[in-house]
Amino acid sequence: MGQLETIMLVCRGNTCRSVMAEVMLKRELEKVMGDAAKDIRVISAGVSARCGDPASCQAEEAMKELGLDVSLHRARRVSAEALNDADIVLAMTESLKDELLQDYPIIGTKVMTLTEFAGLTRELGQDIKDPFGYPLDVYKASAAQIGRAVEIVARKIKDSFESRRDNHEDRNRE
């Protein structure tokens, strides 16, 4: 397609939920889109991140059990520039979404919670529980919620890409 789309996942510190969601969504996009997934940039950030912090040990372990590696991750803080560049911003909680909208009102309709975008608020609730400071089983529970949501998010992104590609091809034929 040639057009890079950016999906930004946001949590508080960018060491737990958004990190796990980033690697899980990347894998799911590759699974459902194949080579076309290279046209999608998936990044994560935190509204209160301490830049350079690694993923938490429990997040690293939970991802390792799923065959994913976050050992090289370093936390990034949300910035106006990154939010402007993002096509979709997925917050881990309703309060984070509200905070983003308050601090960066220009992002408007492109910010939703992860479960809201996936259409899973009735099943999973609005928020992905913050596992920070809890034992590994809480991280695994958060990862399970995230995993359920990113399966649907990846399919929605794939459908959106295919629809835009088809529309572009139709316009070129006219």
C-alpha positions in Angstrom: 0.0 0.0 0.0 2.9 2.3 0.7 1.1 4.4 3.2 2.4 3.9 6.8 -0.3 3.9 9.4 0.6 4.4 13.0 -1.2 2.8 16.0 -0.3 4.2 19.4 -1.0 2.2 22.6 -1.0 4.3 25.8 -0.8 3.4 29.5 0.5 5.2 32.5 4.2 4.3 32.6 4.9 2.4 29.4 6.4 -0.5 31.2 3.5 -3.0 31.5 0.2 -2.8 29.6 1.1 -0.8 26.5 4.3 -2.7 26.1 2.5 -6.0 26.1 -0.2 -4.6 23.8 2.4 -3.3 21.4 4.2 -6.7 20.8 0.9 -8.6 20.9 -0.7 -6.3 18.3 2.4 -6.5 16.1 2.3 -10.3 16.1 -1.5 -10.4 15.5 -1.2 -8.0 12.5 1.6 -10.1 11.0 -0.7 -13.2 11.5 -3.7 -11.7 9.8 -2.1 -9.4 7.2 1.2 -11.1 6.3 3.6 -8.7 4.4 1.0 -5.9 4.5 1.6 -5.6 8.2 4.9 -3.8 7.4 2.8 -0.8 6.4 1.6 -0.4 10.0 3.8 1.1 12.7 2.7 0.0 16.2 4.2 2.1 19.1 3.5 2.5 22.7 4.0 5.3 25.2 3.0 6.4 28.7 1.4 9.6 30.0 3.8 9.5 33.0 6.6 7.4 31.6 10.1 7.8 32.9 11.9 7.7 29.5 14.3 4.8 29.2 12.8 2.5 31.8 12.7 -1.1 30.7 9.6 -3.2 30.6 8.8 -4.6 34.1 10.2 -8.0 34.9 6.7 -9.5 35.1 5.6 -8.0 31.8 8.8 -9.5 30.3 8.0 -12.9 31.8 4.3 -12.9 30.8 5.3 -12.1 27.2 8.1 -14.7 27.2 5.5 -17.3 28.1 3.6 -16.2 24.9 6.8 -16.4 22.8 7.3 -12.6 22.7 10.3 -10.6 23.7 10.1 -7.1 25.3 13.6 -7.2 26.7 14.8 -4.3 24.5 11.8 -2.1 25.2 12.5 1.3 26.7 9.7 3.5 28.0 8.6 6.6 26.0 6.5 9.5 27.2 3.4 10.6 25.2 4.1 13.7 23.1 1.9 16.0 21.1 4.0 15.2 18.0 3.6 11.4 18.4 -0.1 11.7 19.0 -0.5 13.9 16.0 1.3 11.4 13.9 -0.8 8.5 15.1 -3.8 7.4 13.1 -5.4 5.6 16.0 -4.6 6.1 19.7 -5.7 3.2 22.0 -5.6 4.0 25.8 -5.7 1.2 28.3 -8.3 2.9 30.5 -11.2 5.3 30.2 -9.4 7.7 32.6 -6.2 7.6 30.4 -8.4 8.4 27.4 -10.0 11.3 29.2 -6.5 12.6 30.3 -5.3 12.4 26.7 -8.3 14.3 25.5 -7.9 17.0 28.2 -4.2 17.5 27.5 -4.3 17.1 23.7 -7.9 17.9 22.6 -6.8 18.0 18.9 -6.6 14.2 18.8 -10.4 14.1 19.2 -12.0 11.1 17.6 -8.9 9.1 17.0 -8.5 8.1 20.7 -10.5 5.3 22.2 -9.9 2.7 24.8 -8.5 -0.6 23.6 -11.6 -2.5 24.6 -13.9 0.2 23.1 -12.1 0.0 19.7 -12.4 -3.8 19.8 -16.1 -3.6 20.7 -15.5 -5.6 23.9 -16.5 -3.2 26.6 -19.5 -5.4 27.6 -17.3 -8.4 27.8 -14.1 -7.0 29.2 -15.1 -3.6 30.6 -13.7 -0.3 29.6 -10.3 -0.7 31.3 -7.4 -3.1 31.1 -6.4 -3.6 34.8 -3.0 -2.1 35.6 -0.8 -5.0 36.9 2.1 -2.7 38.0 3.3 -3.8 41.5 1.3 -7.1 41.4 2.5 -10.7 40.9 2.9 -12.4 37.6 -0.6 -13.9 37.6 -2.1 -10.3 37.4 0.1 -9.6 34.4 -1.1 -12.7 32.8 -4.7 -11.7 33.4 -4.0 -8.3 31.8 -2.2 -10.0 28.9 -5.2 -12.3 28.4 -7.6 -9.2 28.2 -5.2 -7.5 25.8 -4.8 -10.6 23.7 -8.6 -10.9 23.3 -8.8 -7.3 22.2 -5.9 -7.2 19.8 -7.2 -10.1 17.9 -10.2 -8.0 17.0 -8.2 -4.8 16.6 -5.9 -6.5 14.0 -8.9 -7.8 12.0 -10.5 -4.3 12.0 -7.2 -2.7 10.8 -6.9 -5.4 8.1 -10.4 -4.7 6.9 -9.8 -1.0 6.9 -6.6 -1.4 4.9 -8.3 -3.7 2.4 -11.3 -1.3 2.0 -8.9 1.7 1.4 -6.9 -0.3 -1.1 -10.0 -1.4 -3.0 -11.3 2.2 -3.0 -7.9 3.4 -4.3 -7.9 0.8 -7.1 -11.5 1.7 -8.0 -10.6 5.4 -8.3 -7.5 4.6 -10.5 -9.7 2.6 -12.9 -12.1 5.6 -13.5 
